[in-house]
Amino acid sequence: MGGEKIVAVRRGSDAVFYINQHIEENLSIKDLAEKCHICEKHFRFIFAKEMGITPKQYIIKTKLEKATFFLANSPWTVTEI
């Protein structure tokens, strides 16, 4: 049973790493689950349990944080971002 937790944490952290590296792409929960070699339902459960938010919420939060950073620290306009 303890091994399952290690695998779950690793899959959750692998997913977070992948999301952060590919945040500019159109990420789907289905694709993320496939990358972790588990079904969508299990992926959502593991991710939410480990991260405290759903994968979709994490993706939106990360995109907003990135956009906020660029708005504050770059010469780009909202349209360009």
N, C-alpha and C positions, 0 to 999 in steps of 0.2 A: 504494500500500500504506500509506503514511503517513496518508492521509486516513481509512482504515478505523480506525486507532487513535484518531484524534480523535473520530470518530463513536462508537466503543465507549466511550471515556471519558465523553463527553457523555451517552450513554444510561445508563451506570452512575451518574453523578452525578445525572441527572434522576430515576432510579429511587430513589436514596437520598433526595433531596429530597421526592419524592412519598410515600415510606414514612414519613418523619418527619412530614410534614404530615397524614397519614391513619392514623397508627399505631393509633388507637382503633377503626378499622374492621376488618372481616374481609377482609384482603388476600389475594388469591390470586396465585400466580406467573403464571397464565394472564392475569389482568387486568393485571398489571404489564408483562408482555411485550407485550400489546396496546398499552398506553400508550406503549411505546418503539418500536412498529411493527416488532417482530421476533418470530420464533417462540420458544416456551418454551425449547426446547433451547439456542438461541443466546443467549437472555437469561440463562439460568443460567450458561452458559459465560463470557459477558462479565462478569457481575456477580461471579462467583467469582474470575475472573482479576484484576479491578480492586480488589475489596474484600478478597480473601483468605479470604472465607467465603461460603457459599451465601446466596441471598436469604432462604430460610426461616430460617437461622441468624441472619441480620441482623435479621429481623423479631422473632424471639424475644428476642434480645439487647436490642434497643431497647425492647421492652415490659417486660422485666425491669428495665432501667435506669430507666425512667419510674416503674414501680411502687415500686422501691426509693427513688427520690427522694421520691415522695409519702408513703411510709411514714415516712421520716425527717423530712420537713418540713411535714407537714400534720396536722390533727387527725383525719383520716379513719381509719377502721378498715380492716382487710384486706378485709372484705366490701364496703365502700363503694368501695374502689379497684378 
